[in-house]
Amino acid sequence: MTRFESAKELYSAFNVDAEAAIAALKNIPVSVHCWQGDDVIGFDGSQSLSGGIQTTGNYPGRARTPDELFSDIKKAFSLMPGKKRLNVHACYAFLGEDKGKVDRDAYSYKHFEKWVEFAKELGLDGVDFNPTFFAHPKMKDGLSLSSPDEETRAFWVRHGKRSLEIAAEMGKAFGKPCLVNIWIPDGFKDVPADRLGPRLRLKKSLDEMLENYDKEWVIPAVESKVFGIGVESYTVGNNEFYQNYAAKKGICCLLDNGHYHPTEVVSDKIPSLLAFYDKVALHVTRPVRWDSDHVVLFEDEIKEIAKEIVRNGATEKVLIGLDYFDASINRISAWVTGQRSMQKALLYALLLPNAEMKKMQDEGRFTELMVLQERVKTLPFGDIWEEYLRRENMTDDYYTEIAEYENNVLRGRK
């Protein structure tokens, strides 16, 4: 008997079907962010980050060109099991002869067709898209869609509209809707004199952006944040604003688990939103102290997030995306570690006796529930994970291949 067969028997004693768990995991897409590979620099001329976010570290091998980024993504994706999507920011436009002539408010699908072709080449499930409201000279006084300067505000509204148009074409290219995540860095470093005005302008801007988007192929989402570097005292797009806006507009809320107060957890927010929304989007990251976009690891909160997705039958309702950027370690290893951690968490949740535990809760059998929750923690989850990887033609040792790629490719980048 193999270790997998033995583990499968142990799980079956808890009425858990390991084969069904593996089959389900293979069909849950995770959207992987393109910006881990080049420290969120992009292709459209920015040389550094701005807008309340920061990448730290100087590990060698950062992708400096589109070809290098494509090469790194291809290597990383070859080591990631399961169904994947690719998440692209607008600053990664292929401008070609339009560089210096076309600004973000005039980007079109032709500037992103190479991303779609690349995603199809990799056999991905689709592409998601983000307008880029940061790292740009037209951010006036740190504000974009909430700016009191009408020319500035109108520019970013146009950028948002173009992004929704681009996303519609991306959705059509794959025959599946494209998630468009709207996050802005707008806010103030110190105590503001007017908290309402910027939010009314943001509401107006969002209304204008979303006037005529293609609802068949685009899923708009709004992402809140507590604070950012340089905007510590006030964030225009906070949680209360965006949840109310999304509910009124009938669009999607995106929950980033680094964008709340340290004692808040996204795992508890997911079922709350599922009570009211058809779709909930996630940016899964690992906050340390606060929002810091560390590489996702197989830790408690990511397990809880996965549990809420699985036990609520929401694997098609919750749109899972990754969002972190670490320049202090090998960037490809960062990609793979985070994606595999998300997959592990989903498998862990799929291997729980969720129906039995819910029944115990509903019947008030809380002592039994606690005991069962503790017992399943020591089941041989790792043996099921190893079998899943084997079926995906992978092993748990992905570092050896990454180290070889680093020696042969990354260290040649000066």
FIDODREN-744264 format. One record per residue (C-alpha): residue number from 0; residue in three letters; x negated, y, z negated. Coordinates in nm, 2 decimals. Layout:
// residues N
[NUM, 'ALA', [X, Y, Z]]
...
//
This chain:
// residues 414
[0, 'MET', [0.00, 0.00, 0.00]]
[1, 'THR', [-0.14, 0.34, 0.09]]
[2, 'ARG', [-0.15, 0.64, -0.15]]
[3, 'PHE', [0.13, 0.80, 0.06]]
[4, 'GLU', [0.35, 0.49, 0.04]]
[5, 'SER', [0.29, 0.47, -0.34]]
[6, 'ALA', [0.37, 0.84, -0.38]]
[7, 'LYS', [0.68, 0.80, -0.17]]
[8, 'GLU', [0.81, 0.53, -0.40]]
[9, 'LEU', [0.75, 0.74, -0.71]]
[10, 'TYR', [0.94, 1.03, -0.56]]
[11, 'SER', [1.23, 0.80, -0.45]]
[12, 'ALA', [1.27, 0.71, -0.82]]
[13, 'PHE', [1.38, 1.08, -0.86]]
[14, 'ASN', [1.61, 1.05, -0.56]]
[15, 'VAL', [1.37, 1.26, -0.34]]
[16, 'ASP', [1.31, 1.15, 0.02]]
[17, 'ALA', [0.95, 1.24, 0.10]]
[18, 'GLU', [1.00, 1.16, 0.47]]
[19, 'ALA', [1.29, 1.41, 0.49]]
[20, 'ALA', [1.07, 1.67, 0.31]]
[21, 'ILE', [0.79, 1.63, 0.57]]
[22, 'ALA', [1.04, 1.65, 0.86]]
[23, 'ALA', [1.20, 1.96, 0.71]]
[24, 'LEU', [0.87, 2.14, 0.65]]
[25, 'LYS', [0.76, 2.09, 1.02]]
[26, 'ASN', [1.06, 2.31, 1.13]]
[27, 'ILE', [1.02, 2.61, 0.89]]
[28, 'PRO', [0.84, 2.88, 1.08]]
[29, 'VAL', [0.59, 3.11, 0.90]]
[30, 'SER', [0.50, 3.44, 1.07]]
[31, 'VAL', [0.13, 3.50, 1.05]]
[32, 'HIS', [0.00, 3.85, 1.06]]
[33, 'CYS', [-0.26, 3.95, 1.32]]
[34, 'TRP', [-0.42, 4.23, 1.10]]
[35, 'GLN', [-0.62, 4.00, 0.87]]
[36, 'GLY', [-0.88, 3.95, 1.14]]
[37, 'ASP', [-0.99, 4.31, 1.19]]
[38, 'ASP', [-0.91, 4.48, 0.86]]
[39, 'VAL', [-0.60, 4.65, 1.00]]
[40, 'ILE', [-0.79, 4.87, 1.24]]
[41, 'GLY', [-0.60, 4.79, 1.56]]
[42, 'PHE', [-0.67, 4.87, 1.93]]
[43, 'ASP', [-0.53, 5.22, 1.97]]
[44, 'GLY', [-0.82, 5.43, 1.84]]
[45, 'SER', [-0.80, 5.43, 1.47]]
[46, 'GLN', [-1.13, 5.39, 1.29]]
[47, 'SER', [-1.00, 5.35, 0.94]]
[48, 'LEU', [-0.69, 5.28, 0.73]]
[49, 'SER', [-0.47, 5.56, 0.58]]
[50, 'GLY', [-0.13, 5.58, 0.44]]
[51, 'GLY', [-0.16, 5.43, 0.09]]
[52, 'ILE', [-0.33, 5.10, 0.19]]
[53, 'GLN', [-0.69, 5.00, 0.19]]
[54, 'THR', [-0.90, 4.70, 0.29]]
[55, 'THR', [-1.19, 4.63, 0.07]]
[56, 'GLY', [-1.51, 4.43, 0.14]]
[57, 'ASN', [-1.77, 4.41, 0.42]]
[58, 'TYR', [-1.80, 4.04, 0.49]]
[59, 'PRO', [-1.97, 3.99, 0.83]]
[60, 'GLY', [-1.78, 3.90, 1.14]]
[61, 'ARG', [-1.49, 4.14, 1.16]]
[62, 'ALA', [-1.32, 4.12, 1.50]]
[63, 'ARG', [-1.41, 4.44, 1.69]]
[64, 'THR', [-1.24, 4.38, 2.03]]
[65, 'PRO', [-0.92, 4.22, 2.15]]
[66, 'ASP', [-1.11, 3.92, 2.28]]
[67, 'GLU', [-1.28, 3.87, 1.94]]
[68, 'LEU', [-0.95, 3.90, 1.76]]
[69, 'PHE', [-0.78, 3.65, 2.00]]
[70, 'SER', [-1.06, 3.41, 1.95]]
[71, 'ASP', [-1.04, 3.43, 1.57]]
[72, 'ILE', [-0.66, 3.39, 1.57]]
[73, 'LYS', [-0.69, 3.09, 1.80]]
[74, 'LYS', [-0.94, 2.92, 1.56]]
[75, 'ALA', [-0.74, 3.01, 1.25]]
[76, 'PHE', [-0.41, 2.88, 1.40]]
[77, 'SER', [-0.58, 2.56, 1.51]]
[78, 'LEU', [-0.63, 2.49, 1.14]]
[79, 'MET', [-0.27, 2.58, 1.03]]
[80, 'PRO', [-0.01, 2.30, 1.01]]
[81, 'GLY', [0.36, 2.35, 1.09]]
[82, 'LYS', [0.56, 2.59, 1.30]]
[83, 'LYS', [0.41, 2.94, 1.33]]
[84, 'ARG', [0.50, 3.28, 1.47]]
[85, 'LEU', [0.27, 3.58, 1.53]]
[86, 'ASN', [0.33, 3.91, 1.36]]
[87, 'VAL', [0.19, 4.21, 1.55]]
[88, 'HIS', [0.16, 4.58, 1.46]]
[89, 'ALA', [0.21, 4.86, 1.72]]
[90, 'CYS', [-0.14, 4.98, 1.67]]
[91, 'TYR', [-0.26, 4.66, 1.84]]
[92, 'ALA', [-0.13, 4.79, 2.18]]
[93, 'PHE', [-0.33, 4.70, 2.49]]
[94, 'LEU', [-0.34, 5.05, 2.64]]
[95, 'GLY', [-0.58, 5.00, 2.93]]
[96, 'GLU', [-0.57, 5.29, 3.17]]
[97, 'ASP', [-0.31, 5.46, 2.94]]
[98, 'LYS', [-0.56, 5.50, 2.66]]
[99, 'GLY', [-0.58, 5.87, 2.57]]
[100, 'LYS', [-0.28, 5.94, 2.79]]
[101, 'VAL', [0.00, 5.76, 2.60]]
[102, 'ASP', [0.07, 5.80, 2.23]]
[103, 'ARG', [0.27, 5.57, 2.01]]
[104, 'ASP', [0.60, 5.75, 2.09]]
[105, 'ALA', [0.56, 5.63, 2.45]]
[106, 'TYR', [0.43, 5.27, 2.40]]
[107, 'SER', [0.62, 5.01, 2.61]]
[108, 'TYR', [0.64, 4.64, 2.65]]
[109, 'LYS', [0.37, 4.63, 2.91]]
[110, 'HIS', [0.12, 4.73, 2.63]]
[111, 'PHE', [0.21, 4.41, 2.44]]
[112, 'GLU', [0.26, 4.15, 2.71]]
[113, 'LYS', [-0.08, 4.01, 2.64]]
[114, 'TRP', [0.03, 3.93, 2.29]]
[115, 'VAL', [0.33, 3.74, 2.42]]
[116, 'GLU', [0.13, 3.55, 2.67]]
[117, 'PHE', [-0.12, 3.46, 2.40]]
[118, 'ALA', [0.15, 3.34, 2.16]]
[119, 'LYS', [0.29, 3.12, 2.44]]
[120, 'GLU', [-0.05, 2.98, 2.51]]
[121, 'LEU', [-0.08, 2.88, 2.14]]
[122, 'GLY', [0.27, 2.72, 2.15]]
[123, 'LEU', [0.41, 2.95, 1.89]]
[124, 'ASP', [0.77, 2.99, 1.79]]
[125, 'GLY', [0.78, 3.36, 1.87]]
[126, 'VAL', [0.64, 3.71, 1.80]]
[127, 'ASP', [0.75, 3.96, 1.53]]
[128, 'PHE', [0.67, 4.33, 1.55]]
[129, 'ASN', [0.61, 4.63, 1.33]]
[130, 'PRO', [0.60, 5.00, 1.42]]
[131, 'THR', [0.28, 5.15, 1.28]]
[132, 'PHE', [0.36, 5.46, 1.08]]
[133, 'PHE', [0.01, 5.51, 0.94]]
[134, 'ALA', [-0.35, 5.57, 1.05]]
[135, 'HIS', [-0.26, 5.84, 1.30]]
[136, 'PRO', [-0.33, 6.21, 1.33]]
[137, 'LYS', [0.04, 6.29, 1.35]]
[138, 'MET', [0.10, 6.19, 0.99]]
[139, 'LYS', [0.15, 6.54, 0.86]]
[140, 'ASP', [0.08, 6.59, 0.49]]
[141, 'GLY', [0.12, 6.21, 0.44]]
[142, 'LEU', [0.47, 6.20, 0.58]]
[143, 'SER', [0.62, 6.05, 0.89]]
[144, 'LEU', [1.00, 5.98, 0.92]]
[145, 'SER', [1.06, 6.19, 0.61]]
[146, 'SER', [0.86, 6.49, 0.72]]
[147, 'PRO', [1.02, 6.84, 0.70]]
[148, 'ASP', [0.84, 6.93, 1.01]]
[149, 'GLU', [1.09, 6.85, 1.29]]
[150, 'GLU', [0.82, 6.79, 1.56]]
[151, 'THR', [0.65, 6.53, 1.33]]
[152, 'ARG', [0.97, 6.36, 1.23]]
[153, 'ALA', [1.09, 6.34, 1.59]]
[154, 'PHE', [0.76, 6.19, 1.71]]
[155, 'TRP', [0.79, 5.90, 1.46]]
[156, 'VAL', [1.16, 5.85, 1.54]]
[157, 'ARG', [1.06, 5.81, 1.91]]
[158, 'HIS', [0.79, 5.56, 1.80]]
[159, 'GLY', [1.05, 5.36, 1.61]]
[160, 'LYS', [1.29, 5.35, 1.91]]
[161, 'ARG', [1.01, 5.24, 2.14]]
[162, 'SER', [0.92, 4.97, 1.89]]
[163, 'LEU', [1.27, 4.83, 1.89]]
[164, 'GLU', [1.27, 4.83, 2.27]]
[165, 'ILE', [0.94, 4.64, 2.28]]
[166, 'ALA', [1.07, 4.39, 2.02]]
[167, 'ALA', [1.38, 4.32, 2.23]]
[168, 'GLU', [1.16, 4.22, 2.52]]
[169, 'MET', [0.95, 4.00, 2.29]]
[170, 'GLY', [1.27, 3.83, 2.17]]
[171, 'LYS', [1.39, 3.77, 2.52]]
[172, 'ALA', [1.05, 3.62, 2.62]]
[173, 'PHE', [1.09, 3.35, 2.36]]
[174, 'GLY', [1.47, 3.32, 2.36]]
[175, 'LYS', [1.46, 3.40, 1.98]]
[176, 'PRO', [1.52, 3.72, 1.79]]
[177, 'CYS', [1.22, 3.93, 1.70]]
[178, 'LEU', [1.20, 4.07, 1.34]]
[179, 'VAL', [1.11, 4.44, 1.34]]
[180, 'ASN', [0.98, 4.55, 1.00]]
[181, 'ILE', [1.00, 4.92, 0.92]]
[182, 'TRP', [0.76, 5.03, 0.65]]
[183, 'ILE', [0.64, 5.39, 0.60]]
[184, 'PRO', [0.37, 5.52, 0.36]]
[185, 'ASP', [0.55, 5.85, 0.29]]
[186, 'GLY', [0.52, 5.99, -0.06]]
[187, 'PHE', [0.34, 6.23, -0.29]]
[188, 'LYS', [0.04, 6.20, -0.51]]
[189, 'ASP', [0.18, 6.42, -0.79]]
[190, 'VAL', [0.52, 6.50, -0.93]]
[191, 'PRO', [0.75, 6.62, -0.64]]
[192, 'ALA', [0.97, 6.92, -0.66]]
[193, 'ASP', [1.23, 6.76, -0.44]]
[194, 'ARG', [1.31, 6.38, -0.45]]
[195, 'LEU', [1.63, 6.39, -0.25]]
[196, 'GLY', [1.53, 6.59, 0.05]]
[197, 'PRO', [1.27, 6.35, 0.19]]
[198, 'ARG', [1.51, 6.06, 0.14]]
[199, 'LEU', [1.79, 6.24, 0.33]]
[200, 'ARG', [1.54, 6.30, 0.62]]
[201, 'LEU', [1.44, 5.93, 0.61]]
[202, 'LYS', [1.80, 5.83, 0.63]]
[203, 'LYS', [1.86, 6.06, 0.92]]
[204, 'SER', [1.55, 5.92, 1.10]]
[205, 'LEU', [1.65, 5.56, 1.05]]
[206, 'ASP', [2.00, 5.64, 1.18]]
[207, 'GLU', [1.86, 5.79, 1.49]]
[208, 'MET', [1.61, 5.50, 1.54]]
[209, 'LEU', [1.89, 5.24, 1.51]]
[210, 'GLU', [2.15, 5.40, 1.73]]
[211, 'ASN', [2.12, 5.17, 2.03]]
[212, 'TYR', [1.89, 4.87, 1.95]]
[213, 'ASP', [1.95, 4.53, 2.11]]
[214, 'LYS', [2.13, 4.33, 1.84]]
[215, 'GLU', [2.10, 4.01, 2.03]]
[216, 'TRP', [1.72, 4.01, 2.03]]
[217, 'VAL', [1.62, 4.23, 1.74]]
[218, 'ILE', [1.65, 4.19, 1.36]]
[219, 'PRO', [1.56, 4.52, 1.20]]
[220, 'ALA', [1.43, 4.51, 0.84]]
[221, 'VAL', [1.33, 4.78, 0.60]]
[222, 'GLU', [1.05, 4.73, 0.34]]
[223, 'SER', [1.03, 4.92, 0.01]]
[224, 'LYS', [0.73, 5.00, -0.20]]
[225, 'VAL', [0.67, 5.13, -0.55]]
[226, 'PHE', [0.36, 5.34, -0.48]]
[227, 'GLY', [0.04, 5.35, -0.27]]
[228, 'ILE', [-0.31, 5.49, -0.29]]
[229, 'GLY', [-0.27, 5.87, -0.28]]
[230, 'VAL', [0.11, 5.85, -0.32]]
[231, 'GLU', [0.12, 5.73, -0.68]]
[232, 'SER', [0.40, 5.96, -0.81]]
[233, 'TYR', [0.67, 5.92, -0.55]]
[234, 'THR', [0.75, 5.69, -0.27]]
[235, 'VAL', [1.03, 5.80, -0.03]]
[236, 'GLY', [1.12, 5.44, 0.08]]
[237, 'ASN', [1.17, 5.28, -0.26]]
[238, 'ASN', [1.37, 4.97, -0.34]]
[239, 'GLU', [1.70, 5.14, -0.43]]
[240, 'PHE', [1.70, 5.35, -0.11]]
[241, 'TYR', [1.63, 5.07, 0.12]]
[242, 'GLN', [1.87, 4.81, -0.03]]
[243, 'ASN', [2.15, 5.06, -0.02]]
[244, 'TYR', [2.06, 5.16, 0.34]]
[245, 'ALA', [2.03, 4.80, 0.46]]
[246, 'ALA', [2.37, 4.71, 0.30]]
[247, 'LYS', [2.54, 5.01, 0.45]]
[248, 'LYS', [2.38, 4.96, 0.80]]
[249, 'GLY', [2.42, 4.58, 0.81]]
[250, 'ILE', [2.05, 4.52, 0.86]]
[251, 'CYS', [1.79, 4.32, 0.68]]
[252, 'CYS', [1.59, 4.39, 0.36]]
[253, 'LEU', [1.23, 4.28, 0.36]]
[254, 'LEU', [1.08, 4.19, 0.02]]
[255, 'ASP', [0.71, 4.21, -0.02]]
[256, 'ASN', [0.61, 4.05, -0.35]]
[257, 'GLY', [0.34, 4.31, -0.41]]
[258, 'HIS', [0.58, 4.61, -0.38]]
[259, 'TYR', [0.76, 4.60, -0.71]]
[260, 'HIS', [0.67, 4.67, -1.08]]
[261, 'PRO', [0.44, 4.40, -1.22]]
[262, 'THR', [0.72, 4.23, -1.43]]
[263, 'GLU', [0.95, 4.21, -1.13]]
[264, 'VAL', [0.95, 3.89, -0.92]]
[265, 'VAL', [1.07, 3.84, -0.56]]
[266, 'SER', [1.18, 3.49, -0.64]]
[267, 'ASP', [1.46, 3.63, -0.85]]
[268, 'LYS', [1.55, 3.89, -0.58]]
[269, 'ILE', [1.59, 3.63, -0.30]]
[270, 'PRO', [1.91, 3.47, -0.44]]
[271, 'SER', [2.05, 3.81, -0.53]]
[272, 'LEU', [2.02, 3.93, -0.17]]
[273, 'LEU', [2.15, 3.59, -0.03]]
[274, 'ALA', [2.48, 3.66, -0.20]]
[275, 'PHE', [2.52, 3.96, 0.03]]
[276, 'TYR', [2.30, 3.93, 0.33]]
[277, 'ASP', [2.29, 3.68, 0.62]]
[278, 'LYS', [1.92, 3.73, 0.65]]
[279, 'VAL', [1.64, 3.81, 0.41]]
[280, 'ALA', [1.28, 3.88, 0.52]]
[281, 'LEU', [0.97, 3.83, 0.32]]
[282, 'HIS', [0.61, 3.95, 0.33]]
[283, 'VAL', [0.43, 3.70, 0.11]]
[284, 'THR', [0.12, 3.82, -0.06]]
[285, 'ARG', [-0.06, 3.79, -0.39]]
[286, 'PRO', [-0.06, 4.10, -0.61]]
[287, 'VAL', [-0.33, 4.14, -0.86]]
[288, 'ARG', [-0.26, 4.40, -1.13]]
[289, 'TRP', [-0.03, 4.55, -0.87]]
[290, 'ASP', [0.00, 4.56, -0.49]]
[291, 'SER', [-0.34, 4.45, -0.37]]
[292, 'ASP', [-0.27, 4.21, -0.08]]
[293, 'HIS', [-0.49, 3.93, -0.20]]
[294, 'VAL', [-0.49, 3.60, -0.01]]
[295, 'VAL', [-0.19, 3.39, -0.09]]
[296, 'LEU', [-0.27, 3.09, -0.32]]
[297, 'PHE', [-0.07, 2.80, -0.44]]
[298, 'GLU', [0.03, 2.96, -0.76]]
[299, 'ASP', [0.35, 2.99, -0.97]]
[300, 'GLU', [0.53, 3.28, -0.80]]
[301, 'ILE', [0.48, 3.14, -0.45]]
[302, 'LYS', [0.62, 2.81, -0.58]]
[303, 'GLU', [0.92, 3.00, -0.72]]
[304, 'ILE', [0.98, 3.19, -0.40]]
[305, 'ALA', [0.97, 2.86, -0.20]]
[306, 'LYS', [1.21, 2.69, -0.45]]
[307, 'GLU', [1.47, 2.97, -0.40]]
[308, 'ILE', [1.44, 2.93, -0.02]]
[309, 'VAL', [1.48, 2.56, -0.03]]
[310, 'ARG', [1.73, 2.50, -0.31]]
[311, 'ASN', [1.97, 2.76, -0.17]]
[312, 'GLY', [1.96, 2.60, 0.18]]
[313, 'ALA', [1.81, 2.92, 0.31]]
[314, 'THR', [1.53, 2.80, 0.53]]
[315, 'GLU', [1.70, 2.96, 0.83]]
[316, 'LYS', [1.82, 3.26, 0.65]]
[317, 'VAL', [1.49, 3.37, 0.48]]
[318, 'LEU', [1.24, 3.49, 0.74]]
[319, 'ILE', [0.89, 3.41, 0.60]]
[320, 'GLY', [0.60, 3.63, 0.69]]
[321, 'LEU', [0.25, 3.67, 0.54]]
[322, 'ASP', [0.09, 4.01, 0.47]]
[323, 'TYR', [-0.26, 4.04, 0.31]]
[324, 'PHE', [-0.60, 4.16, 0.43]]
[325, 'ASP', [-0.92, 4.07, 0.25]]
[326, 'ALA', [-1.26, 4.18, 0.40]]
[327, 'SER', [-1.46, 4.04, 0.11]]
[328, 'ILE', [-1.45, 3.67, 0.23]]
[329, 'ASN', [-1.45, 3.49, 0.56]]
[330, 'ARG', [-1.14, 3.63, 0.73]]
[331, 'ILE', [-1.04, 3.31, 0.91]]
[332, 'SER', [-1.06, 3.12, 0.59]]
[333, 'ALA', [-0.83, 3.39, 0.43]]
[334, 'TRP', [-0.58, 3.33, 0.71]]
[335, 'VAL', [-0.58, 2.96, 0.68]]
[336, 'THR', [-0.58, 2.95, 0.30]]
[337, 'GLY', [-0.28, 3.18, 0.28]]
[338, 'GLN', [-0.07, 3.00, 0.55]]
[339, 'ARG', [-0.15, 2.65, 0.40]]
[340, 'SER', [-0.06, 2.78, 0.05]]
[341, 'MET', [0.28, 2.89, 0.18]]
[342, 'GLN', [0.33, 2.55, 0.35]]
[343, 'LYS', [0.23, 2.37, 0.02]]
[344, 'ALA', [0.48, 2.58, -0.17]]
[345, 'LEU', [0.76, 2.49, 0.07]]
[346, 'LEU', [0.67, 2.12, 0.06]]
[347, 'TYR', [0.65, 2.13, -0.32]]
[348, 'ALA', [1.01, 2.28, -0.33]]
[349, 'LEU', [1.13, 2.02, -0.07]]
[350, 'LEU', [1.00, 1.74, -0.30]]
[351, 'LEU', [1.20, 1.85, -0.60]]
[352, 'PRO', [1.53, 1.68, -0.71]]
[353, 'ASN', [1.71, 2.01, -0.66]]
[354, 'ALA', [2.06, 1.87, -0.65]]
[355, 'GLU', [2.02, 1.68, -0.97]]
[356, 'MET', [1.86, 1.98, -1.15]]
[357, 'LYS', [2.15, 2.21, -1.04]]
[358, 'LYS', [2.40, 1.95, -1.17]]
[359, 'MET', [2.22, 1.95, -1.51]]
[360, 'GLN', [2.24, 2.33, -1.52]]
[361, 'ASP', [2.60, 2.34, -1.43]]
[362, 'GLU', [2.69, 2.08, -1.69]]
[363, 'GLY', [2.49, 2.26, -1.96]]
[364, 'ARG', [2.24, 1.98, -2.00]]
[365, 'PHE', [1.95, 2.22, -2.06]]
[366, 'THR', [1.73, 1.99, -2.26]]
[367, 'GLU', [1.74, 1.72, -1.99]]
[368, 'LEU', [1.68, 1.99, -1.73]]
[369, 'MET', [1.37, 2.11, -1.91]]
[370, 'VAL', [1.23, 1.75, -1.94]]
[371, 'LEU', [1.30, 1.68, -1.57]]
[372, 'GLN', [1.13, 2.00, -1.46]]
[373, 'GLU', [0.82, 1.90, -1.66]]
[374, 'ARG', [0.82, 1.54, -1.54]]
[375, 'VAL', [0.82, 1.63, -1.17]]
[376, 'LYS', [0.52, 1.85, -1.21]]
[377, 'THR', [0.28, 1.55, -1.24]]
[378, 'LEU', [0.42, 1.36, -0.94]]
[379, 'PRO', [0.16, 1.29, -0.67]]
[380, 'PHE', [0.24, 1.59, -0.45]]
[381, 'GLY', [-0.11, 1.59, -0.31]]
[382, 'ASP', [-0.07, 1.25, -0.15]]
[383, 'ILE', [0.24, 1.38, 0.04]]
[384, 'TRP', [0.05, 1.69, 0.15]]
[385, 'GLU', [-0.24, 1.48, 0.28]]
[386, 'GLU', [0.01, 1.27, 0.48]]
[387, 'TYR', [0.17, 1.58, 0.62]]
[388, 'LEU', [-0.17, 1.71, 0.73]]
[389, 'ARG', [-0.26, 1.37, 0.89]]
[390, 'ARG', [0.06, 1.38, 1.10]]
[391, 'GLU', [-0.04, 1.74, 1.20]]
[392, 'ASN', [-0.38, 1.60, 1.31]]
[393, 'MET', [-0.56, 1.79, 1.03]]
[394, 'THR', [-0.74, 1.73, 0.71]]
[395, 'ASP', [-0.76, 1.91, 0.38]]
[396, 'ASP', [-1.12, 2.01, 0.46]]
[397, 'TYR', [-1.08, 2.31, 0.68]]
[398, 'TYR', [-1.38, 2.50, 0.55]]
[399, 'THR', [-1.64, 2.28, 0.73]]
[400, 'GLU', [-1.49, 2.38, 1.07]]
[401, 'ILE', [-1.47, 2.75, 0.97]]
[402, 'ALA', [-1.83, 2.75, 0.85]]
[403, 'GLU', [-1.94, 2.61, 1.18]]
[404, 'TYR', [-1.74, 2.88, 1.37]]
[405, 'GLU', [-1.89, 3.15, 1.14]]
[406, 'ASN', [-2.25, 3.03, 1.22]]
[407, 'ASN', [-2.18, 3.00, 1.59]]
[408, 'VAL', [-1.96, 3.30, 1.65]]
[409, 'LEU', [-1.91, 3.54, 1.37]]
[410, 'ARG', [-2.27, 3.59, 1.27]]
[411, 'GLY', [-2.35, 3.70, 1.62]]
[412, 'ARG', [-2.13, 4.01, 1.57]]
[413, 'LYS', [-2.35, 4.30, 1.47]]
//
